[in-house]
Amino acid sequence: MFEISPFLNFLLVGNSLLTILLIFNQNETGKDSTMNPNSSSIPNPLEQFTWVCLVVELVLLLIQIKSNDF
């Protein structure tokens, strides 16, 4: 049988790190916008990418859990 677990673990760790970095970036951007009241309210373009990464993370985690059940 084809072993997918090491590859899936690598994807989970990589996606987790990417998601954490994107969230930190959003937090810093939010702090910068509150410090400068003259800045326009343009949303961070990486916000949608962060949500996609979170959904992918949950799907990969579900696959990992289900593949370890049998």
Biotite code that builds the C-alpha atoms (Angstrom):
import biotite.structure as struc

atoms = struc.array([
    struc.Atom([0.000, 0.000, 0.000], chain_id="A", res_id=1, res_name="MET", atom_name="CA", element="C"),
    struc.Atom([1.167, 3.529, -0.768], chain_id="A", res_id=2, res_name="PHE", atom_name="CA", element="C"),
    struc.Atom([2.304, 5.374, 2.362], chain_id="A", res_id=3, res_name="GLU", atom_name="CA", element="C"),
    struc.Atom([0.993, 8.953, 2.344], chain_id="A", res_id=4, res_name="ILE", atom_name="CA", element="C"),
    struc.Atom([1.566, 9.787, 6.003], chain_id="A", res_id=5, res_name="SER", atom_name="CA", element="C"),
    struc.Atom([5.072, 11.375, 5.758], chain_id="A", res_id=6, res_name="PRO", atom_name="CA", element="C"),
    struc.Atom([4.016, 13.537, 2.820], chain_id="A", res_id=7, res_name="PHE", atom_name="CA", element="C"),
    struc.Atom([0.815, 14.539, 4.593], chain_id="A", res_id=8, res_name="LEU", atom_name="CA", element="C"),
    struc.Atom([2.758, 15.394, 7.748], chain_id="A", res_id=9, res_name="ASN", atom_name="CA", element="C"),
    struc.Atom([5.078, 17.597, 5.689], chain_id="A", res_id=10, res_name="PHE", atom_name="CA", element="C"),
    struc.Atom([2.082, 19.381, 4.130], chain_id="A", res_id=11, res_name="LEU", atom_name="CA", element="C"),
    struc.Atom([0.470, 19.899, 7.532], chain_id="A", res_id=12, res_name="LEU", atom_name="CA", element="C"),
    struc.Atom([3.605, 21.405, 9.060], chain_id="A", res_id=13, res_name="VAL", atom_name="CA", element="C"),
    struc.Atom([4.275, 23.632, 6.046], chain_id="A", res_id=14, res_name="GLY", atom_name="CA", element="C"),
    struc.Atom([0.707, 24.866, 5.868], chain_id="A", res_id=15, res_name="ASN", atom_name="CA", element="C"),
    struc.Atom([0.648, 25.482, 9.625], chain_id="A", res_id=16, res_name="SER", atom_name="CA", element="C"),
    struc.Atom([3.775, 27.620, 9.461], chain_id="A", res_id=17, res_name="LEU", atom_name="CA", element="C"),
    struc.Atom([2.432, 29.557, 6.477], chain_id="A", res_id=18, res_name="LEU", atom_name="CA", element="C"),
    struc.Atom([-0.872, 30.179, 8.255], chain_id="A", res_id=19, res_name="THR", atom_name="CA", element="C"),
    struc.Atom([0.886, 31.372, 11.419], chain_id="A", res_id=20, res_name="ILE", atom_name="CA", element="C"),
    struc.Atom([3.074, 33.750, 9.417], chain_id="A", res_id=21, res_name="LEU", atom_name="CA", element="C"),
    struc.Atom([0.061, 35.158, 7.570], chain_id="A", res_id=22, res_name="LEU", atom_name="CA", element="C"),
    struc.Atom([-1.812, 35.726, 10.836], chain_id="A", res_id=23, res_name="ILE", atom_name="CA", element="C"),
    struc.Atom([1.196, 37.514, 12.348], chain_id="A", res_id=24, res_name="PHE", atom_name="CA", element="C"),
    struc.Atom([1.386, 39.664, 9.226], chain_id="A", res_id=25, res_name="ASN", atom_name="CA", element="C"),
    struc.Atom([-2.282, 40.605, 9.586], chain_id="A", res_id=26, res_name="GLN", atom_name="CA", element="C"),
    struc.Atom([-1.780, 41.473, 13.256], chain_id="A", res_id=27, res_name="ASN", atom_name="CA", element="C"),
    struc.Atom([1.133, 43.768, 12.431], chain_id="A", res_id=28, res_name="GLU", atom_name="CA", element="C"),
    struc.Atom([-0.820, 45.390, 9.600], chain_id="A", res_id=29, res_name="THR", atom_name="CA", element="C"),
    struc.Atom([-3.731, 45.992, 11.968], chain_id="A", res_id=30, res_name="GLY", atom_name="CA", element="C"),
    struc.Atom([-1.439, 47.588, 14.546], chain_id="A", res_id=31, res_name="LYS", atom_name="CA", element="C"),
    struc.Atom([0.089, 49.849, 11.901], chain_id="A", res_id=32, res_name="ASP", atom_name="CA", element="C"),
    struc.Atom([-3.315, 51.015, 10.681], chain_id="A", res_id=33, res_name="SER", atom_name="CA", element="C"),
    struc.Atom([-4.460, 51.932, 14.205], chain_id="A", res_id=34, res_name="THR", atom_name="CA", element="C"),
    struc.Atom([-1.268, 53.927, 14.811], chain_id="A", res_id=35, res_name="MET", atom_name="CA", element="C"),
    struc.Atom([-1.788, 55.991, 11.650], chain_id="A", res_id=36, res_name="ASN", atom_name="CA", element="C"),
    struc.Atom([-5.327, 57.446, 11.617], chain_id="A", res_id=37, res_name="PRO", atom_name="CA", element="C"),
    struc.Atom([-4.801, 59.026, 8.177], chain_id="A", res_id=38, res_name="ASN", atom_name="CA", element="C"),
    struc.Atom([-4.311, 55.671, 6.464], chain_id="A", res_id=39, res_name="SER", atom_name="CA", element="C"),
    struc.Atom([-7.101, 54.454, 4.236], chain_id="A", res_id=40, res_name="SER", atom_name="CA", element="C"),
    struc.Atom([-9.111, 51.391, 5.166], chain_id="A", res_id=41, res_name="SER", atom_name="CA", element="C"),
    struc.Atom([-7.786, 49.174, 2.376], chain_id="A", res_id=42, res_name="ILE", atom_name="CA", element="C"),
    struc.Atom([-8.105, 45.534, 3.479], chain_id="A", res_id=43, res_name="PRO", atom_name="CA", element="C"),
    struc.Atom([-5.050, 43.333, 3.541], chain_id="A", res_id=44, res_name="ASN", atom_name="CA", element="C"),
    struc.Atom([-4.965, 41.330, 0.273], chain_id="A", res_id=45, res_name="PRO", atom_name="CA", element="C"),
    struc.Atom([-3.513, 38.330, 2.103], chain_id="A", res_id=46, res_name="LEU", atom_name="CA", element="C"),
    struc.Atom([-6.614, 37.952, 4.283], chain_id="A", res_id=47, res_name="GLU", atom_name="CA", element="C"),
    struc.Atom([-8.418, 35.708, 1.789], chain_id="A", res_id=48, res_name="GLN", atom_name="CA", element="C"),
    struc.Atom([-5.260, 33.650, 1.325], chain_id="A", res_id=49, res_name="PHE", atom_name="CA", element="C"),
    struc.Atom([-5.099, 33.205, 5.111], chain_id="A", res_id=50, res_name="THR", atom_name="CA", element="C"),
    struc.Atom([-8.660, 31.853, 5.161], chain_id="A", res_id=51, res_name="TRP", atom_name="CA", element="C"),
    struc.Atom([-7.859, 29.465, 2.309], chain_id="A", res_id=52, res_name="VAL", atom_name="CA", element="C"),
    struc.Atom([-4.819, 28.212, 4.237], chain_id="A", res_id=53, res_name="CYS", atom_name="CA", element="C"),
    struc.Atom([-6.948, 27.639, 7.329], chain_id="A", res_id=54, res_name="LEU", atom_name="CA", element="C"),
    struc.Atom([-9.523, 25.635, 5.363], chain_id="A", res_id=55, res_name="VAL", atom_name="CA", element="C"),
    struc.Atom([-6.775, 23.577, 3.699], chain_id="A", res_id=56, res_name="VAL", atom_name="CA", element="C"),
    struc.Atom([-5.244, 22.966, 7.137], chain_id="A", res_id=57, res_name="GLU", atom_name="CA", element="C"),
    struc.Atom([-8.526, 21.621, 8.478], chain_id="A", res_id=58, res_name="LEU", atom_name="CA", element="C"),
    struc.Atom([-9.039, 19.384, 5.431], chain_id="A", res_id=59, res_name="VAL", atom_name="CA", element="C"),
    struc.Atom([-5.493, 17.994, 5.685], chain_id="A", res_id=60, res_name="LEU", atom_name="CA", element="C"),
    struc.Atom([-5.943, 17.386, 9.399], chain_id="A", res_id=61, res_name="LEU", atom_name="CA", element="C"),
    struc.Atom([-9.203, 15.548, 8.745], chain_id="A", res_id=62, res_name="LEU", atom_name="CA", element="C"),
    struc.Atom([-7.503, 13.378, 6.114], chain_id="A", res_id=63, res_name="ILE", atom_name="CA", element="C"),
    struc.Atom([-4.649, 12.658, 8.537], chain_id="A", res_id=64, res_name="GLN", atom_name="CA", element="C"),
    struc.Atom([-7.063, 11.640, 11.299], chain_id="A", res_id=65, res_name="ILE", atom_name="CA", element="C"),
    struc.Atom([-9.162, 9.462, 8.998], chain_id="A", res_id=66, res_name="LYS", atom_name="CA", element="C"),
    struc.Atom([-6.114, 7.755, 7.481], chain_id="A", res_id=67, res_name="SER", atom_name="CA", element="C"),
    struc.Atom([-4.908, 6.752, 10.954], chain_id="A", res_id=68, res_name="ASN", atom_name="CA", element="C"),
    struc.Atom([-8.279, 5.256, 11.936], chain_id="A", res_id=69, res_name="ASP", atom_name="CA", element="C"),
    struc.Atom([-7.903, 1.922, 10.172], chain_id="A", res_id=70, res_name="PHE", atom_name="CA", element="C"),
])
